[in-house]
Amino acid sequence: VINSYLVTLVFLNSIVDWNVYPLSRSSTIVILTIYKEDMMFASNSLLLL
């Protein structure tokens, strides 16, 4: 369910780890990790966090 929702937001599912969802737009990168009920975001842009 969460995977389908993130794909609609243009996140890609990593082929190395199914719990990592990278998103790249021009010079901006967002990485979302999911483990059980926890989510962590990392980005090089403060506006996206």
N, C-alpha and C positions, 0 to 999 in steps of 0.2 A: 504494500500500500504506500509506504513512504517513498519507495523507489519510483513508483509511477508519478507521484506528485513532484518529486525533485526533477524528473525528466521533463515534465511540463514546464518547469522553471528554467530549462536549458542546462541543468547540471548534467554532466556525463558520469556514468558509473565507471570507476577505475577497473581496468582489466587485471591489475595486480592484487588489489584488495577491494572486495565488494563493499567495504564500509567507508570508502573514501570517494568523495564526489568533487572533482575539480571543475572550476568554471573559469574560462579565460576570455576576456574581451579587450582587444587592443593591448594596452599596457597594464591592465588590471587583472589580478588573479585572486580568486576566492577558492579556498579549500574547506570543504565540510567533511567532518568525520563523525560517524555514528557508532556508538558502542552501547548495546542494550538500550537503556532509556536516556543516555547522555549524548549531547551534540556539542561539537566544538567547531568554531569558525576561525579561520585565519585568512588574512588578506593584506595586500600591500596598500590598501586604500581605507582610511578611517571612515569615509562616507558610507562604505558598504557594510560596516560592522554594526 
